[in-house]
């Protein structure tokens, strides 16, 4: 069996990113070292374009194998950027990050009257400009002393291996079917 799938998907942002209010004003004096992070009600949906092809077949009577190749291009991911404003600057969520995931997957399934099992191996790469929505805020914008407020600093848009990148993953699942016979006499 040969199969192919191509799709375009969108996912609305979390309401925390749209309407989150993290103490912009009034700001307690002991927290002045932090740059406030606020929501953005104008966030758009995150976009994903996905491609997958696969080949599945029977190796022998009680065993089948599957091989898949996949690629996902993700755009408009949510990230944070600094806004220089008066009386004080703040960080806001925006659709500015990108990412992509590509890989290969192979699955071997077998079954007989006593045992049923599945072994899969996935080789994948996940690259992008941010692993999670507030990563840029945590890395660059959280503290006032790490940012020169006189310039419009924009973090570098360099792709790197994301935090959830799992280069190699092996999954093993099995079921043992024992004959269970109960004789109850009263």
N, C-alpha and C positions, 0 to 999 in steps of 0.2 A: 504494500500500500504506500503510495507516494502522496504526501499532503503538503500544501503551502498555505500560508496565511499572511495577509498584509492588513494592517489596520491603523487607523488614526483615532486616538483616544484623547479625552480631556478629563481633567479632574479639578473640581472647584477647590479653592483654598479653604483651609480650616478657618472657622470663625475667630479663633484666637489671633490669627494673623491679620484678619480684617478689622476686628473691633477691639483688639487687646489694648488696654490702657494701663501702662506701667508707670504711673505717678509722674506724668509730665509736669503738671502744675497742680497744687503747690508741691514743692519738692522739699522734704525735710533737710535741714542744714547738714546733718551728719552724712547724708547721701550725695553731697555735691561732687564727690570724686567720680561718680558714675554718670554716664551719658544715658538719658532715658531712652527706652525702646518702646515705640508706639505702633499700633495697628494701622492698616491702610485699607479703607473700604473700597478703593478702586482697583484692588488686585484682580487680575484676570486668571483664568484657569491654566493649570499646567498642561502642556501639550506633549503627547508621546506619539511617535511614529514607529511602528513595530513590524518586523518581518521575521518569518519563521518558515523553514522548510524541514521536512522530515521524511524518513523512510522507515517503514515498519514491516516486519515479516516473520514468518514462522521458520525457525532454524530446524527444529524437528517436532515430533508430535506433541511433546509436553514442554516446549521451550520456544519463546519468541524474543526478538530483539528489535530495538528502536534506536535510531540515530537522528538527532535533531541539530540544526544550526539556527541561531537566533541573533538578531540585532535590534536594539532599541535606541532611538535618538530622542532625547528628552530636552525640551526647551521651556522657557518661561518658568523655570523653577523659582521658588521663593527664596530670597536672600535679604540681606539688610544693607542699607546705605545711609551714610551720615548726611543730615540736612543742617546747613549752617543757618541759624535763625536767631532772632532776638525775642525775648531776653536771653534765651539759651538754646544751643543746638540740641538736636536729638537724632536718633537713628530710627528709620522707618522700614517696614517690610516692602519689598518691591519684586517684580518678576524680572530678575536679572541673571539668574544662574542657569547653566546648561550641564548636560551630562549625556553619556552613552554607555550602553551595556552590550557586550557581544560575547558569544561563546558557543560551545558545543556540548551536547549531552548525549550519553549513551545509556540505554536501559536494557537489562537482561531479566526476563521474567520466566519463571518455571513453576510447574505445578504437577503433582501426581496425587494419588489417593491418600497419602500420608503427610506430605509437606507442600507448602505453597510459599514462594519467595520472590523477592525482587531486589536487584542490585542496580544502583545507578551511579554514574560518575559524571560530574559536570566540571568543565573547564571554562571559566569565564573571566572577563575583565570589565570592571566598572570604573570609568573615568569621568571626571567632571570638575566644576569650579567650586563646588561646595557640597559637603556631605549632608548637611541639615540646614534648616532655614536660618538659624541664628549663629552659624559658625563664624561668619565674617564679623558679626557684632562681638562675639566672644574673643576673637583673635585680635581685632584692630580697634574697635570702637568702645569697648566697655568702660575703660578708664580715661578720664580727661588727660592725664599726664602722658599717655601713649600717642596722642593725636595732636598735631599742630593745627590749632583751630583757625589759623590765618590762611591756610591753603585748603583747596578742595581736593582732599585726598581720596583717591579711588583705588581700592585694592587691586592687585594684578589679577587679570583673568587668565590664569594658567591652569590647564587641566592636570590633574594628578589622580593617583589611585584613591578612590573614595573609602571612607571608613568601613562600609559594608561590603567592600570588594572581597569575594571569596574565590581565590584563584582556582583551587581544587577542592571539590567537595564529593565525598562518597556517602551514599545512603544505602543502608541494608535493612530489609524488612522481611520477616518470615513468620509463617503460621504453621504450627504443628497440629495436625488433626488426629486426635487419639480416639479410638472407639470407646465410647462411654456407655457401659451397660449396667443398669441397676436392677437388681432383683430384690424386691421388698416383699417379705411375707409377714402376715399378721397372725 
